[in-house]
Amino acid sequence: MEIDEPVDKFLSKEEQLLRWCRQKRIFSKAEAISFGTKSYYLRAERTIRDFVLQGMVRKIGKDECIRRNLKGNMSWYEVVSS
């Protein structure tokens, strides 16, 4: 799902965000905030951190970001469960 695609209105904001994360697989904090803003979900970045605590998403370390050539000075995340 691209950021501009319509979302299922019957899903909660958290479920919409999790679906977006799973489709992106690897995403930055800025992308999550952008998705949240366009979906009127200003808590998106905090929810990503909640997903990390729940083990559904993992934060990619700085060394791994360099190896993967992930640009920018921000947090990067990867989905670990489907």
Buried (B, 14 or more C-beta within 10 A) or exposed (E): BEEEEEBEEEEEBBEBBBBBBBEBEBBBBEBBBBBBEEBEBEEBBEBBBEBBEEEBBBBBEEEEBEEEEBEEEEBBBBBEEE
